[in-house]
Amino acid sequence: MIGKITKLIGNEISGAVSSITDQLGFGLRGGYDSGAEGLMYPLELRGQADRPCIEFTAYDTSSGDVQLKTIWFPCPSGIEISDQATYNTIDLGALGGALNQAVKAAATTDGAMNKFKAGSNALLNQVKDARAGEIAAIAAMALPGYGDKLQFKAKTILNPNTNTSFSGNSVRSFTFAFKMIARSESEAKEIQKIHKTFRKYTYADSNGNQQNLTLRYPPVWRIRFLDGQKNENKYIPKIYSCYLQGVQSSFNSTAAVFHTDGSPLEVDVSISFQETRALTRFDIETLGDDENRGIGADGLATEQGASDADLARLNEQEAIWETVNKSNESE
């Protein structure tokens, strides 16, 4: 009887493994680069040269040098990449339209001081041309407690001039989930190493200081989707350098089955990443190039600096305000 139960459990495990491996498309075809270093699941992936996969590489700098720790999985299904922009609304107020005209008038005039005067004159002309009802609505702003009543009486309200304002692009996040089933002792050890690596690099490093006075950032990750030739897949949008935000683990989610050495049959991991900074259109267009992956030669995340055009515009604005301030001082 015990023998029958053991055989039944063995058949159930074998069936579960076969079902999952069929879904992932594992087969005995091709030949993965036998010299590839790092961790991978399943172990058969090393012998499948034409199998598309996803590659996670951590840039470990804790030793003082940059050490690459790479993990490969078969390319998952249902890849989701979200590109988002953040918008708010802004009320320019009653004089918003007039101010807009003033800015346009200033833009057509040469010279910093001439631009300032032209803009001011245009704004004053807009106010002078306001009708009686509009003036009453504007005056109501200066009468606390009576503003609403005056506006109601005149059947006129201040135009809020509500506009949509762009406030930036969101920092992108990505989540991947993998089910790993140990079909041998060596694969159970490989799964344990993969799981430990993800958890380890979620945390900061204390730099060998037991007092934890300072902490080193967790390593930066590079995520790549590779095609059957192990080149980066050009049809899937590229991912910038990331930090590993979190690892969710589940053991034996479908059956409480352990191997004789105590290792679980199943290990499910869900790993969440966040890019090291918000991207620009230039980043999206050039993403994937080695020089624009967001990881420096020191293995740390690179920072975005101001472009020459941004600096030129900033200098022009500072020159205009400096001219205006000098004019006010002289008067």
Order of alpha helices (4+ residues) and beta strands (2+ residues): alpha-beta-beta-beta-beta-alpha-alpha-alpha-alpha-beta-beta-alpha-beta-beta-beta-alpha-alpha
